[in-house]
Amino acid sequence: MRRGDDYVASLRDGRAIFLDGERVKDVTRHPAFVEPIRLIAATYDRARAVILDPDLTFAAPASGARHSTMWLIPRSADDLSARRRVHRFWAEPSYGLMGRTPDHVACVLTAFASWRQLFDRGGRHFGDNVVRFYERARDEDLYVAYAIVPPQIDRTKPAHLHPEPFLHPGVVRETEAGMVVRGAHSIATSVTMADWLFVSYITPLAEGDEDYAISFVLPVGADGLKLYPRRPYATMATSVYDYPLSSRFDELDTTVVFDDVLVPWEQVFIHRRVDLVNAQFHESPSHTTANFQSLVRFGVKLEFLAGLAMKLAEVQVSESDPNTQATLGGDVAAYCAAFDALVKAAERFPLVTNDVARPHPQYIYAGMGLQRRLIVDMMRTLREMAGGAFQNVPSSEASFVGEETRAATERYFQSSAAGARDRIKLIKLIWDFVGTEFAGRQLQYEMFYSASQPVVNRRMFRAYDWAAAKQLVDRCLGEY
Ligand SMILES: Cc1cc2nc3c(=O)[nH]c(=O)nc-3n(C[C@H](O)[C@H](O)[C@H](O)COP(=O)(O)OP(=O)(O)OC[C@H]3O[C@@H](n4cnc5c(N)ncnc54)[C@H](O)[C@@H]3O)c2cc1C
């Protein structure tokens, strides 16, 4: 398993990242990226330290070498349970606030490798490419990000009917060495700190979109791949004390531009097959397996939220108030427990086909459909509990050192349960969770990391056992 230092060194590959019109010289030293990279490196080191732990690693069937269970092809509920543990392992360092840790796209690649028959339909060499890359990623513990949703150019038209060709990524020409790709994808979270990028479409392609019907991987440092992150939050933070989450856990959402990038044939999974691009995520176990990671990660975040709510009640000295207890029980704890049950149900009752266990779609899509509503409600609960507390804090940590402000800061910002420094620390943490720009992005992430609400709801519609439900009604109707 890789060392954190080796991971950091591998990011110095000349990758083309542009912030505010300028190229970032070294992503590992730039203040916008340094903290999340440090966190990933530290987690690789922690993973390496537990390499013999059967709860988090498995032995590859052929070589016997041990690998993280994020690369385990699940055959049973117990295998999914092993995958859940490794997702928690990666989610806990950021309290569930970083969604695209290495274990996310590892799910996609593992599911693809378990379902090579789909890629073989385009030619056996494509299936070989999938399996070979999966094995390499597993053996080298690669961090892969993905870009699978194109920019919103025109919702009424497929890519090939846009005002200009190749606004969305597509093949401009083929050479003996590979295919040349031009265009842009909307968002690849974490790509600035990943090793490789997986590129395809999860949005349905239409007949005529053959130039766009591709699926491939490429190193983030590849020639012609250009990364345009949105505004980073770490560089806006005055201190960790003032912005404990923005300053440390911003995983950076990034628009990716393919400026005539040559993708060698051995990195191509699908070439000019609309049917296969449209089938890859749902016919294979990829979608439910990857979103299982998302739900496990979200569960960690909910637990963190519950902790914040309880600590807030304590600092306000309201934890024994019956109304506060009712809020904490009904509007926080109940949701956390219900969500945990959904994750466990997806794992305990998998759909097993072709000897591969996929987390049950019914529970995965129920979780995904609910989470965007739960998080809005639960953040509102935190706001309701806080009242004006977020505004009843000094402008920054410097207030504790200013000669004229120190004494008043200590005196007037305290609660009877906590001194000013501890109270403000907690309140600023909660504000970074619910109210800052970082928090706003978190909410948008939970709402859209996969798809819009109607898209998720329709998946739920397809996953639910309507036949069983209707049968109950038929029995009832037949009774009279
Ligand atoms: C923080 C964040 C991180 C992300 N990270 C990644 C990542 O790592 N990799 C990746 O590939 N993607 C990522 N995404 C992109 C994500 O997959 C998409 O945002 C998501 O699939 C929704 O697609 P969209 O943005 O095009 O929105 P849309 O699907 O366009 O939805 C936006 C709104 O428009 C409505 N709408 C959609 N179609 C129509 C129509 N035809 N007519 C009228 N209304 C319509 C929807 O119902 C919705 O209300 C990320 C997104 C966010 C917000």
The ligand as an SDF file (V2000), in Angstrom:
LIG
                    3D

 53 58  0  0  0  0  0  0  0  0999 V2000
  -20.7910   20.0780   -5.3610 C   0  0  0  0  0  0  0  0  0  0  0  0
  -20.9310   19.1800   -6.5550 C   0  0  0  0  0  0  0  0  0  0  0  0
  -19.9490   18.2370   -6.8180 C   0  0  0  0  0  0  0  0  0  0  0  0
  -20.0380   17.4240   -7.9570 C   0  0  0  0  0  0  0  0  0  0  0  0
  -19.0470   16.5170   -8.2230 N   0  0  0  0  0  0  0  0  0  0  0  0
  -19.0800   15.8080   -9.3710 C   0  0  0  0  0  0  0  0  0  0  0  0
  -18.0330   14.9030   -9.7160 C   0  0  0  0  0  0  0  0  0  0  0  0
  -17.0850   14.6900   -8.9600 O   0  0  0  0  0  0  0  0  0  0  0  0
  -18.1000   14.2730  -10.9120 N   0  0  0  0  0  0  0  0  0  0  0  0
  -19.1500   14.4640  -11.7670 C   0  0  0  0  0  0  0  0  0  0  0  0
  -19.1560   13.8740  -12.8450 O   0  0  0  0  0  0  0  0  0  0  0  0
  -20.1570   15.2950  -11.4580 N   0  0  0  0  0  0  0  0  0  0  0  0
  -20.1440   15.9660  -10.2930 C   0  0  0  0  0  0  0  0  0  0  0  0
  -21.1660   16.8190   -9.9950 N   0  0  0  0  0  0  0  0  0  0  0  0
  -22.1610   17.0840  -11.0350 C   0  0  0  0  0  0  0  0  0  0  0  0
  -23.4160   16.3880  -10.7580 C   0  0  0  0  0  0  0  0  0  0  0  0
  -23.3050   15.0650  -11.1690 O   0  0  0  0  0  0  0  0  0  0  0  0
  -24.5080   17.1450  -11.5150 C   0  0  0  0  0  0  0  0  0  0  0  0
  -24.5920   18.4460  -10.9890 O   0  0  0  0  0  0  0  0  0  0  0  0
  -25.8280   16.4370  -11.3670 C   0  0  0  0  0  0  0  0  0  0  0  0
  -25.8090   15.2320  -12.0910 O   0  0  0  0  0  0  0  0  0  0  0  0
  -26.9740   17.2790  -11.8910 C   0  0  0  0  0  0  0  0  0  0  0  0
  -26.7390   17.6580  -13.2130 O   0  0  0  0  0  0  0  0  0  0  0  0
  -26.7790   19.1880  -13.6220 P   0  0  0  0  0  0  0  0  0  0  0  0
  -25.8250   19.9410  -12.7620 O   0  0  0  0  0  0  0  0  0  0  0  0
  -26.5850   19.2400  -15.0760 O   0  0  0  0  0  0  0  0  0  0  0  0
  -28.2050   19.6830  -13.2030 O   0  0  0  0  0  0  0  0  0  0  0  0
  -29.5690   19.3880  -13.9590 P   0  0  0  0  0  0  0  0  0  0  0  0
  -29.7570   17.9450  -14.2050 O   0  0  0  0  0  0  0  0  0  0  0  0
  -29.6260   20.2730  -15.1320 O   0  0  0  0  0  0  0  0  0  0  0  0
  -30.5830   19.8270  -12.8520 O   0  0  0  0  0  0  0  0  0  0  0  0
  -30.7270   21.1860  -12.4230 C   0  0  0  0  0  0  0  0  0  0  0  0
  -32.2010   21.5190  -12.3630 C   0  0  0  0  0  0  0  0  0  0  0  0
  -32.7460   21.5520  -13.6790 O   0  0  0  0  0  0  0  0  0  0  0  0
  -33.8460   20.6730  -13.7830 C   0  0  0  0  0  0  0  0  0  0  0  0
  -33.8200   20.1200  -15.1430 N   0  0  0  0  0  0  0  0  0  0  0  0
  -33.0080   19.1570  -15.6300 C   0  0  0  0  0  0  0  0  0  0  0  0
  -33.2640   18.9310  -16.9260 N   0  0  0  0  0  0  0  0  0  0  0  0
  -34.2460   19.7820  -17.2790 C   0  0  0  0  0  0  0  0  0  0  0  0
  -34.9470   20.0260  -18.5010 C   0  0  0  0  0  0  0  0  0  0  0  0
  -34.6930   19.3400  -19.6110 N   0  0  0  0  0  0  0  0  0  0  0  0
  -35.8940   20.9650  -18.4970 N   0  0  0  0  0  0  0  0  0  0  0  0
  -36.1710   21.6620  -17.3800 C   0  0  0  0  0  0  0  0  0  0  0  0
  -35.5500   21.4710  -16.1960 N   0  0  0  0  0  0  0  0  0  0  0  0
  -34.6020   20.5490  -16.1460 C   0  0  0  0  0  0  0  0  0  0  0  0
  -33.6260   19.6320  -12.6920 C   0  0  0  0  0  0  0  0  0  0  0  0
  -34.8320   19.0260  -12.2690 O   0  0  0  0  0  0  0  0  0  0  0  0
  -32.9970   20.4780  -11.5960 C   0  0  0  0  0  0  0  0  0  0  0  0
  -33.9620   21.1140  -10.8250 O   0  0  0  0  0  0  0  0  0  0  0  0
  -21.1340   17.5860   -8.8380 C   0  0  0  0  0  0  0  0  0  0  0  0
  -22.1380   18.5140   -8.5440 C   0  0  0  0  0  0  0  0  0  0  0  0
  -22.0460   19.3060   -7.4250 C   0  0  0  0  0  0  0  0  0  0  0  0
  -23.1270   20.3060   -7.1570 C   0  0  0  0  0  0  0  0  0  0  0  0
  1  2  1  0
  2  3  1  0
  2 52  2  0
  3  4  2  0
  4  5  1  0
  4 50  1  0
  5  6  2  0
  6  7  1  0
  6 13  1  0
  7  8  2  0
  7  9  1  0
  9 10  1  0
 10 11  2  0
 10 12  1  0
 12 13  2  0
 13 14  1  0
 14 15  1  0
 14 50  1  0
 15 16  1  0
 16 17  1  0
 16 18  1  0
 18 19  1  0
 18 20  1  0
 20 21  1  0
 20 22  1  0
 22 23  1  0
 23 24  1  0
 24 25  2  0
 24 26  1  0
 24 27  1  0
 27 28  1  0
 28 29  2  0
 28 30  1  0
 28 31  1  0
 31 32  1  0
 32 33  1  0
 33 34  1  0
 33 48  1  0
 34 35  1  0
 35 36  1  0
 35 46  1  0
 36 37  1  0
 36 45  1  0
 37 38  2  0
 38 39  1  0
 39 40  1  0
 39 45  2  0
 40 41  1  0
 40 42  2  0
 42 43  1  0
 43 44  2  0
 44 45  1  0
 46 47  1  0
 46 48  1  0
 48 49  1  0
 50 51  2  0
 51 52  1  0
 52 53  1  0
M  END
$$$$
